[in-house]
Amino acid sequence: MKLIVAIVQDQDAVSLIDDLTKGNHGVTKLASTGGFLKSGNTTLLIGVEEEEIDDVIDIIDRNCKTREITTSLLNVTIPGETYIPYPLEVKVGGATLFILDVEKHIKI
């Protein structure tokens, strides 16, 4: 058995969870926050058998697309200690997956 830890954007999570559930894949949702943009993420824990890994990855790929947003992470300092937000284009979305071996699985 494997444990897939999938970190996805909040806006992709609802449709992803629906599709995983339709595919008979159990999923546990955890709220999380990203470090780079300090934005809301969803971390999903998905327990699968070895032969189901590719199916789950395909479902995640269909639901979690990369897109560009404009943010003002950086500030430009002007003499006189004035701060002006500097717009910055960044790519967000997609998914980060960790696939781990499960030594033991107990369901009580």
DSSP file (Angstrom, degrees, kcal/mol; ACC not computed):
  #  RESIDUE AA STRUCTURE BP1 BP2  ACC     N-H-->O    O-->H-N    N-H-->O    O-->H-N    TCO  KAPPA ALPHA  PHI   PSI    X-CA   Y-CA   Z-CA
    1    1 A M              0   0    0      0, 0.0   101,-2.2     0, 0.0     2,-0.3   0.000 360.0 360.0 360.0 149.5    0.0    0.0    0.0
    2    2 A K  E     -AB  48 101A   0     46,-3.3    46,-2.5    99,-0.2     2,-0.5  -0.885 360.0-142.9-124.3 155.3    1.1    3.6   -0.7
    3    3 A L  E     -AB  47 100A   0     97,-2.6    97,-3.0    -2,-0.3     2,-0.6  -0.984  13.3-158.7-118.0 119.7    0.1    6.9    0.8
    4    4 A I  E     -AB  46  99A   0     42,-3.1    42,-2.5    -2,-0.5     2,-0.7  -0.884   1.6-163.7 -98.6 121.7   -0.1    9.8   -1.7
    5    5 A V  E     -AB  45  98A   0     93,-3.1    93,-2.1    -2,-0.6     2,-0.5  -0.930  13.2-172.6-103.3 113.0    0.2   13.2    0.0
    6    6 A A  E     -AB  44  97A   0     38,-2.5    38,-3.2    -2,-0.7     2,-0.6  -0.934  12.5-162.6-113.9 123.7   -1.1   15.8   -2.5
    7    7 A I  E     +AB  43  96A   0     89,-2.8    89,-2.0    -2,-0.5     2,-0.3  -0.926  25.7 162.4-106.1 117.4   -0.7   19.5   -1.9
    8    8 A V  E     -AB  42  95A   0     34,-2.8    34,-3.0    -2,-0.6    87,-0.1  -0.839  42.8 -88.5-131.4 164.2   -3.1   21.5   -4.1
    9    9 A Q  E >>  -A   41   0A   0     85,-0.6     3,-1.5    -2,-0.3     4,-1.0  -0.473  37.9-118.9 -72.4 147.4   -4.6   25.0   -4.3
   10   10 A D  H >> S+     0   0    0     30,-1.3     3,-0.7     1,-0.3     4,-0.7   0.870 112.7  58.6 -52.4 -41.1   -7.9   25.4   -2.4
   11   11 A Q  H 34 S+     0   0    0      1,-0.2     4,-0.3    29,-0.2    -1,-0.3   0.699 109.4  44.1 -69.1 -17.2   -9.7   26.4   -5.6
   12   12 A D  H <> S+     0   0    0     -3,-1.5     4,-1.8     2,-0.1    -1,-0.2   0.616  95.8  80.8 -93.7 -16.0   -8.8   23.0   -7.2
   13   13 A A  H <X S+     0   0    0     -4,-1.0     4,-3.0    -3,-0.7     5,-0.2   0.871  84.4  54.0 -65.2 -42.8   -9.6   20.9   -4.1
   14   14 A V  H  X S+     0   0    0     -4,-0.7     4,-2.2     1,-0.2    -1,-0.2   0.944 113.6  40.6 -62.1 -50.2  -13.4   20.5   -4.4
   15   15 A S  H  > S+     0   0    0     -4,-0.3     4,-2.3     1,-0.2    -1,-0.2   0.872 115.7  52.7 -67.0 -34.8  -13.5   19.2   -7.9
   16   16 A L  H  X S+     0   0    0     -4,-1.8     4,-2.6     2,-0.2     5,-0.2   0.938 109.5  47.4 -64.6 -46.8  -10.5   17.0   -7.2
   17   17 A I  H  X S+     0   0    0     -4,-3.0     4,-2.5     1,-0.2    -2,-0.2   0.903 111.6  52.1 -61.9 -41.0  -12.0   15.4   -4.1
   18   18 A D  H  X S+     0   0    0     -4,-2.2     4,-2.5    -5,-0.2    -1,-0.2   0.936 112.2  45.0 -59.5 -47.0  -15.3   14.8   -6.1
   19   19 A D  H  X S+     0   0    0     -4,-2.3     4,-1.5     2,-0.2    -2,-0.2   0.876 112.6  50.6 -67.6 -37.7  -13.4   13.0   -8.9
   20   20 A L  H  <>S+     0   0    0     -4,-2.6     5,-2.6     2,-0.2    -1,-0.2   0.917 112.0  48.0 -64.3 -41.7  -11.3   11.0   -6.5
   21   21 A T  H ><5S+     0   0    0     -4,-2.5     3,-1.9     1,-0.2    -2,-0.2   0.910 108.9  53.0 -65.4 -42.5  -14.5    9.9   -4.6
   22   22 A K  H 3<5S+     0   0    0     -4,-2.5    -1,-0.2     1,-0.3    -2,-0.2   0.830 106.7  54.3 -60.4 -31.6  -16.2    9.0   -7.9
   23   23 A G  T 3<5S-     0   0    0     -4,-1.5    -1,-0.3    -5,-0.2    -2,-0.2   0.269 121.0-111.3 -85.4  11.7  -13.2    6.8   -8.7
   24   24 A N  T < 5S+     0   0    0     -3,-1.9     2,-0.6     1,-0.2    -3,-0.2   0.825  70.6 142.4  61.6  35.5  -13.6    5.0   -5.3
   25   25 A H      < -     0   0    0     -5,-2.6    -1,-0.2    -6,-0.1     2,-0.2  -0.936  49.0-132.2-106.9 122.4  -10.5    6.5   -3.9
   26   26 A G        -     0   0    0     -2,-0.6    21,-0.5    21,-0.4     2,-0.4  -0.482  30.0-175.7 -70.5 140.8  -10.7    7.4   -0.2
   27   27 A V        -     0   0    0     -2,-0.2     2,-0.4    19,-0.2    19,-0.2  -1.000  19.9-157.4-143.7 139.8   -9.3   10.8    0.6
   28   28 A T  E     -C   45   0A   0     17,-2.1    17,-2.6    -2,-0.4     2,-0.4  -0.977  18.4-145.3-116.8 130.4   -8.8   12.8    3.8
   29   29 A K  E     -C   44   0A   0     -2,-0.4     2,-0.4    15,-0.2    15,-0.2  -0.809  15.8-176.9-101.3 132.2   -8.6   16.6    3.5
   30   30 A L  E     -C   43   0A   0     13,-2.6    13,-3.1    -2,-0.4     2,-0.3  -0.993  24.7-127.9-124.8 133.6   -6.4   18.8    5.6
   31   31 A A  E     +C   42   0A   0     -2,-0.4     2,-0.3    11,-0.2    11,-0.2  -0.603  39.2 165.3 -76.9 139.8   -6.3   22.6    5.5
   32   32 A S  E     -C   41   0A   0      9,-2.1     9,-3.1    -2,-0.3     2,-0.4  -0.942  29.8-131.3-148.4 168.8   -2.8   24.0    5.0
   33   33 A T  E     -C   40   0A   0     -2,-0.3     7,-0.2     7,-0.2     2,-0.1  -0.991  21.8-126.0-129.4 133.6   -1.0   27.3    4.1
   34   34 A G        -     0   0    0      5,-2.7     4,-0.4    -2,-0.4     7,-0.0  -0.442   9.0-142.8 -75.6 150.3    1.7   27.7    1.6
   35   35 A G  S    S+     0   0    0      2,-0.1    -1,-0.1     3,-0.1     0, 0.0   0.812  92.3  52.1 -81.7 -31.9    4.9   29.4    2.6
   36   36 A F  S    S+     0   0    0      1,-0.2    -1,-0.1     3,-0.1    -2,-0.0   0.978 128.8  13.4 -74.1 -56.8    5.6   31.3   -0.6
   37   37 A L  S    S-     0   0    0      2,-0.1    -1,-0.2    34,-0.0    -2,-0.1   0.458  92.7-130.7 -98.3  -2.2    2.4   33.2   -1.2
   38   38 A K        +     0   0    0     -4,-0.4     2,-0.2     1,-0.2    -3,-0.1   0.816  61.0 142.9  55.3  32.3    0.9   32.5    2.3
   39   39 A S        -     0   0    0      1,-0.1    -5,-2.7    -6,-0.0    -1,-0.2  -0.604  58.5 -83.7-102.9 163.4   -2.2   31.4    0.5
   40   40 A G  E     + C   0  33A   0     -7,-0.2   -30,-1.3    -2,-0.2     2,-0.3  -0.431  48.1 177.3 -70.0 132.8   -4.6   28.6    1.4
   41   41 A N  E     -AC   9  32A   0     -9,-3.1    -9,-2.1   -32,-0.2     2,-0.4  -0.803  22.7-135.2-122.1 167.2   -3.7   25.1    0.2
   42   42 A T  E     -AC   8  31A   0    -34,-3.0   -34,-2.8    -2,-0.3     2,-0.5  -0.999  11.5-156.1-124.1 130.5   -5.4   21.8    0.7
   43   43 A T  E     -AC   7  30A   0    -13,-3.1   -13,-2.6    -2,-0.4     2,-0.4  -0.929  12.7-161.4-105.1 125.2   -3.3   18.8    1.6
   44   44 A L  E     -AC   6  29A   0    -38,-3.2   -38,-2.5    -2,-0.5     2,-0.6  -0.891   9.5-155.0-110.3 136.0   -4.9   15.5    0.7
   45   45 A L  E     -AC   5  28A   0    -17,-2.6   -17,-2.1    -2,-0.4     2,-0.5  -0.951  18.2-179.3-107.3 120.6   -4.0   12.1    2.1
   46   46 A I  E     -A    4   0A   0    -42,-2.5   -42,-3.1    -2,-0.6     2,-0.5  -0.959  14.7-156.2-128.1 113.1   -4.9    9.3   -0.3
   47   47 A G  E     +A    3   0A   0     -2,-0.5   -21,-0.4   -21,-0.5     2,-0.3  -0.783  27.5 164.9 -89.2 125.7   -4.3    5.7    0.5
   48   48 A V  E     -A    2   0A   0    -46,-2.5   -46,-3.3    -2,-0.5     2,-0.2  -0.947  38.6-113.1-139.2 156.9   -4.0    3.5   -2.6
   49   49 A E    >>  -     0   0    0     -2,-0.3     3,-1.9   -48,-0.2     4,-0.5  -0.534  45.1-102.3 -79.9 159.2   -2.8    0.1   -3.7
   50   50 A E  G >4 S+     0   0    0      1,-0.3     3,-1.1    -2,-0.2     4,-0.4   0.859 121.2  54.1 -51.2 -43.0    0.3    0.1   -6.0
   51   51 A E  G 34 S+     0   0    0      1,-0.2     4,-0.3     2,-0.1    -1,-0.3   0.601 103.8  57.2 -73.2 -10.1   -1.8   -0.5   -9.1
   52   52 A E  G <> S+     0   0    0     -3,-1.9     4,-2.2     1,-0.1    -1,-0.2   0.520  79.8  90.7 -94.9  -7.5   -4.0    2.5   -8.4
   53   53 A I  H <X S+     0   0    0     -3,-1.1     4,-2.5    -4,-0.5     5,-0.2   0.920  86.5  47.5 -57.8 -49.8   -1.2    5.1   -8.3
   54   54 A D  H  > S+     0   0    0     -4,-0.4     4,-2.2     1,-0.2    -1,-0.2   0.874 110.7  52.6 -62.9 -37.4   -1.3    6.0  -12.0
   55   55 A D  H  > S+     0   0    0     -4,-0.3     4,-2.0     2,-0.2    -1,-0.2   0.925 111.1  46.5 -63.2 -44.8   -5.1    6.4  -11.9
   56   56 A V  H  X S+     0   0    0     -4,-2.2     4,-2.4     1,-0.2    -2,-0.2   0.906 111.1  51.8 -65.0 -42.0   -4.9    8.8   -8.9
   57   57 A I  H  X S+     0   0    0     -4,-2.5     4,-2.6    -5,-0.2    -1,-0.2   0.903 109.1  51.1 -61.8 -40.7   -2.1   10.8  -10.6
   58   58 A D  H  X S+     0   0    0     -4,-2.2     4,-2.1     2,-0.2    -1,-0.2   0.906 109.7  49.8 -62.3 -42.2   -4.2   11.2  -13.8
   59   59 A I  H  X S+     0   0    0     -4,-2.0     4,-1.3     2,-0.2    -2,-0.2   0.916 112.5  47.3 -63.1 -43.3   -7.2   12.4  -11.7
   60   60 A I  H  X S+     0   0    0     -4,-2.4     4,-2.0     1,-0.2     3,-0.3   0.917 110.6  52.3 -63.6 -43.2   -5.0   15.0  -10.0
   61   61 A D  H  < S+     0   0    0     -4,-2.6    -1,-0.2     1,-0.2    -2,-0.2   0.876 108.2  51.1 -62.4 -38.4   -3.4   16.1  -13.3
   62   62 A R  H  < S+     0   0    0     -4,-2.1    -1,-0.2     1,-0.2    -2,-0.2   0.804 118.5  37.3 -68.0 -29.5   -6.9   16.7  -14.8
   63   63 A N  H  < S+     0   0    0     -4,-1.3     2,-0.7    -3,-0.3    -2,-0.2   0.685 107.2  62.6 -98.3 -21.2   -8.0   18.8  -11.9
   64   64 A C     <  +     0   0    0     -4,-2.0     2,-0.3    -5,-0.1    -1,-0.2  -0.810  63.9 172.9-117.4  92.2   -5.0   20.8  -10.9
   65   65 A K        -     0   0    0     -2,-0.7    29,-0.8    29,-0.2     2,-0.3  -0.720  31.9-117.1-101.4 148.2   -3.8   23.1  -13.6
   66   66 A T  E     +D   93   0B   0     27,-0.3     2,-0.3    -2,-0.3    27,-0.2  -0.612  38.7 171.6 -80.0 139.9   -1.0   25.7  -13.4
   67   67 A R  E     -D   92   0B   0     25,-3.0    25,-3.5    -2,-0.3     2,-0.4  -0.955  29.4-114.4-143.9 162.3   -2.1   29.4  -13.9
   68   68 A E  E     -D   91   0B   0     -2,-0.3     2,-0.3    23,-0.2    23,-0.2  -0.811  29.7-179.8-102.6 140.5   -0.5   32.8  -13.6
   69   69 A I  E     -D   90   0B   0     21,-2.7    21,-2.5    -2,-0.4     2,-0.5  -0.915  25.7-125.1-129.8 160.2   -1.5   35.4  -11.1
   70   70 A T  E     +D   89   0B   0     -2,-0.3     2,-0.3    19,-0.2    19,-0.2  -0.929  37.7 165.2-106.1 129.1   -0.3   39.0  -10.4
   71   71 A T  E     -D   88   0B   0     17,-2.7    17,-3.2    -2,-0.5     2,-0.3  -0.871  39.5-130.5-135.0 167.6    0.6   39.6   -6.8
   72   72 A S  E     +     0   0B   0     -2,-0.3    14,-0.1    15,-0.2    17,-0.0  -0.551  48.8 142.7-120.1  65.8    2.6   42.3   -4.9
   73   73 A L  E     +     0   0B   0     -2,-0.3     2,-0.3    13,-0.2    -1,-0.2   0.863  60.8  59.7 -70.2 -36.6    5.0   40.2   -2.9
   74   74 A L  E     -D   86   0B   0     12,-0.7    12,-2.6    -3,-0.2     2,-0.4  -0.683  68.8-152.9 -99.4 147.6    7.8   42.7   -3.2
   75   75 A N  E     -D   85   0B   0     -2,-0.3     2,-0.5    10,-0.2     8,-0.0  -0.952   9.6-141.5-116.3 139.1    7.9   46.3   -2.2
   76   76 A V  E     -D   84   0B   0      8,-2.5     8,-1.9    -2,-0.4     2,-0.5  -0.871  18.0-139.5 -98.1 127.8   10.1   48.9   -3.8
   77   77 A T  E     -D   83   0B   0     -2,-0.5     6,-0.2     6,-0.2     3,-0.0  -0.752  16.2-166.2 -91.1 129.8   11.6   51.4   -1.3
   78   78 A I  E >>  -D   82   0B   0      4,-2.4     4,-1.7    -2,-0.5     3,-0.7  -0.899  39.0 -88.0-111.5 142.3   11.7   55.0   -2.4
   79   79 A P  T 34 S+     0   0    0      0, 0.0    -1,-0.1     0, 0.0     0, 0.0  -0.198 116.8  49.3 -49.0 137.5   13.8   57.6   -0.6
   80   80 A G  T 34 S-     0   0    0      1,-0.1    -3,-0.0    -3,-0.0     0, 0.0   0.489 126.9 -85.7 101.7  10.2   11.8   59.0    2.3
   81   81 A E  T <4 S+     0   0    0     -3,-0.7     2,-0.4     1,-0.2    -1,-0.1   0.851  79.7 151.8  59.5  40.6   10.8   55.6    3.5
   82   82 A T  E  <  -D   78   0B   0     -4,-1.7    -4,-2.4     2,-0.0     2,-0.5  -0.854  32.3-151.1 -98.6 136.2    7.8   55.2    1.1
   83   83 A Y  E     -D   77   0B   0     -2,-0.4    -6,-0.2    -6,-0.2    -8,-0.0  -0.928  10.4-171.5-111.4 129.4    6.9   51.7    0.1
   84   84 A I  E     -D   76   0B   0     -8,-1.9    -8,-2.5    -2,-0.5     2,-0.1  -0.976  28.3-119.2-118.2 126.4    5.2   51.0   -3.2
   85   85 A P  E     -D   75   0B   0      0, 0.0   -10,-0.2     0, 0.0   -12,-0.1  -0.430  24.9-147.5 -63.0 135.3    3.8   47.5   -4.0
   86   86 A Y  E     -D   74   0B   0    -12,-2.6   -12,-0.7    -2,-0.1   -13,-0.2  -0.925  15.2-127.4-107.7 116.6    5.6   46.1   -7.0
   87   87 A P  E     -     0   0B   0      0, 0.0     2,-0.4     0, 0.0   -15,-0.2  -0.361  28.6-172.2 -66.7 141.0    3.4   43.8   -9.1
   88   88 A L  E     -D   71   0B   0    -17,-3.2   -17,-2.7    -2,-0.1     2,-0.5  -0.997  19.7-137.6-138.4 128.9    4.9   40.4   -9.8
   89   89 A E  E     +D   70   0B   0     -2,-0.4     2,-0.3   -19,-0.2   -19,-0.2  -0.758  32.2 173.1 -85.8 126.2    3.6   37.6  -12.1
   90   90 A V  E     -D   69   0B   0    -21,-2.5   -21,-2.7    -2,-0.5     2,-0.4  -0.966  31.2-121.6-133.2 151.2    3.9   34.2  -10.5
   91   91 A K  E     +D   68   0B   0     -2,-0.3     2,-0.3   -23,-0.2   -23,-0.2  -0.776  36.7 172.0 -91.0 133.5    2.7   30.7  -11.5
   92   92 A V  E     +D   67   0B   0    -25,-3.5   -25,-3.0    -2,-0.4     2,-0.2  -0.842  32.8  46.1-131.7 170.2    0.4   28.9   -9.1
   93   93 A G  E     +D   66   0B   0     -2,-0.3   -27,-0.3   -27,-0.2     2,-0.1  -0.558  54.2 103.3  96.6-159.9   -1.6   25.8   -9.1
   94   94 A G  S    S-     0   0    0    -29,-0.8   -85,-0.6    -2,-0.2     2,-0.3  -0.446  71.8 -89.9  73.4-156.5   -0.7   22.3  -10.2
   95   95 A A  E     -B    8   0A   0    -87,-0.1     2,-0.5   -31,-0.1   -87,-0.2  -0.993  16.4-141.3-152.9 150.4    0.0   19.9   -7.4
   96   96 A T  E     -B    7   0A   0    -89,-2.0   -89,-2.8    -2,-0.3     2,-0.4  -0.982  28.0-165.9-113.4 124.2    2.9   18.6   -5.4
   97   97 A L  E     -B    6   0A   0     -2,-0.5     2,-0.4   -91,-0.2   -91,-0.2  -0.900  16.2-172.0-116.9 138.9    2.8   14.9   -4.7
   98   98 A F  E     -B    5   0A   0    -93,-2.1   -93,-3.1    -2,-0.4     2,-0.6  -0.999  10.2-160.9-121.9 127.6    4.7   12.7   -2.3
   99   99 A I  E     -B    4   0A   0     -2,-0.4     2,-0.3   -95,-0.2   -95,-0.2  -0.942  16.8-176.8-114.3 115.4    4.2    9.0   -2.7
  100  100 A L  E     -B    3   0A   0    -97,-3.0   -97,-2.6    -2,-0.6     2,-0.3  -0.830  28.3-114.9-116.4 146.6    5.2    7.1    0.5
  101  101 A D  E     -B    2   0A   0     -2,-0.3     2,-0.6   -99,-0.2   -99,-0.2  -0.586  26.6-142.1 -73.3 139.7    5.4    3.4    1.4
  102  102 A V        -     0   0    0   -101,-2.2     3,-0.1    -2,-0.3    -1,-0.0  -0.927  10.7-166.6-106.2 117.8    2.9    2.4    4.1
  103  103 A E  S    S+     0   0    0     -2,-0.6     2,-0.3     1,-0.3    -1,-0.2   0.899  74.9   2.9 -69.6 -40.7    4.4   -0.2    6.4
  104  104 A K        -     0   0    0      2,-0.0     2,-0.5  -103,-0.0    -1,-0.3  -0.996  59.8-159.9-150.0 142.4    1.0   -1.1    8.0
  105  105 A H        +     0   0    0     -2,-0.3     2,-0.5    -3,-0.1    -3,-0.0  -0.985  13.4 178.4-126.6 120.5   -2.6   -0.1    7.4
  106  106 A I        -     0   0    0     -2,-0.5     2,-0.5     2,-0.0    -2,-0.0  -0.985   7.8-172.1-124.6 126.4   -5.2   -0.6   10.2
  107  107 A K              0   0    0     -2,-0.5    -2,-0.0     1,-0.1     0, 0.0  -0.966 360.0 360.0-119.7 115.3   -8.8    0.4    9.8
  108  108 A I              0   0    0     -2,-0.5    -1,-0.1     0, 0.0    -2,-0.0   0.384 360.0 360.0-109.2 360.0  -10.8    0.1   13.0
